[in-house]
Amino acid sequence: MSPKVPAPVPETLREIEEGSRRVNKVATELSQRIEAFEQWLNKLPGRVETTLWVRDGGEGGYETYFGLLLHRSGKKWIVSYGYSDNSGRPDDDWSWTPLNEASLEIKVKAVGNFPDLLKEIVKAQQSLTRRIEQAQSAFDDFAQAIGISSTEGQ
């Protein structure tokens, strides 16, 4: 015979139901705010793919990092999240998940890092500009070597 489990206290059940409604309400509102941020990013001129990694914990020499990625998904720009145990180095094997599909805990963590994501967009723009200028310079040297104008066809 198994032990009898006492019946739940009605007051506790009422508190759970009320808490559930409140969590659902604020969770929906947080998701709407994230969606508004993504809509704003879609109107932002000069956006470029950007990754932000922040230390998320670890112990005993093992560190984990939380990442946010601004990237295109179809015709829209979205924010995705991921984790890495190696600071997001390119040789890491990680996957990204759209932030709108994340748990509430991850959404809370992500929102707290949105200002830093914007700062990373500036750095990503600067880096991309330098790489494009280097590519233009390399092409100009190549074009001169083969005897064409670097702006031929314009």
HELIX and SHEET records of a PDB file:
HELIX    1   1 PRO A   10  LYS A   43  1                                  34    
HELIX    2   2 LEU A   99  GLU A  101  5                                   3    
HELIX    3   3 LEU A  104  GLY A  112  1                                   9    
HELIX    4   4 PHE A  114  ILE A  146  1                                  33    
SHEET    1   A 4 THR A  50  GLU A  59  0                                        
SHEET    2   A 4 TYR A  62  SER A  73 -1                                        
SHEET    3   A 4 LYS A  76  SER A  84 -1                                        
SHEET    4   A 4 THR A  97  PRO A  98 -1                                        
END                                                                             
